[in-house]
């Protein structure tokens, strides 16, 4: 954990050294006067998002498991996000794997649910970034080339990505039967054993997407997605109120920040890279005019609250349930079986 903090700070400092020195005393001073009430409230809200994610996943699970347990899904969700912190992106499959094991459904169907969740989240990110594009006069800001390019192309990128997401949702919901026929037809050229495996995997994946075929499920998933991001926005607002350098930011400004950070971290800002921390520093310094030291401090606070607060709960649940972390290394192979 300490090493991760050092790496994040070092990366941001190296980036910034191109235009000026980094003052460590000012960085440390930025944390003085941190409001514990608002910080605690931000932690409560970010923890509530995991319950929101469990509620949404339960809806996606209904086509293959109508009586799924929210408590088991919540436990798998908390452990899964802890795995992402500890194992990196390799831990993304832990949550689908644990849910499939607990609810006794095919692993591939839960990988499909994970893909579906990402599509809904991406639509919300695009909506929030669209709000940011509409509220900020990007052309008048002295932005670095990478960030300026992001905003100059942001409008059509948002439109294209949103259209792709909507097309995918419609295709999964209304034309899954055609996909099954296509897979069955194409797989005839394969050896019999391999053909059965391909059909079984595709059927399980499409089963996991069946929540897009029923209007009630779509409405519920969309509603839980809005709730999820409302909690995230509330968490960010509380963090901004807690941090002295950003305590005067209003809800609209926090929304703009969240949209820029979420969208920038997805696209990997040209010439700068990706990651929530780097995107956060860029937004705070170039859009809102904060010095690099408090901007770096805020980025680290966001990282700690957003990612680290779940770890003690996830480790506790993992110990209680006897989870063996070593087996998660083979999840990509298991997903293909």
Secondary structure, 3 states (H helix, E strand, C coil): CHHHHHHHHHHHHHHHCCCCCCCHHHHHHCCCCCCHHHHHHHHHHHHHHHHHHHHHHHHHHCCCCCCCCHHHHHHHHHHHHHHHHHHHHHHHHHHHHHHHHHHCCCHHHHHHHHHHHHHHHHHHHHHHHHHHHHHCCHHHCCCCHHHHHHHHCHHHHHHHHHHHHHHHHHHHHHCHHHHHHHHHHHHHHCCHHHHHHHHHHHHHHHHHCHHHHCHHHHHHHHHHHHHHHHHHHHHHHHHHHHCHHHCCCCHHHHHHHHHHHHHHHHHCECCCECCHHHHHHHHHHHHCCCCHHHHHHHHHHHHHHHHHCCHHHHHHHHHHHCCCHHHHHHHHHHCCC
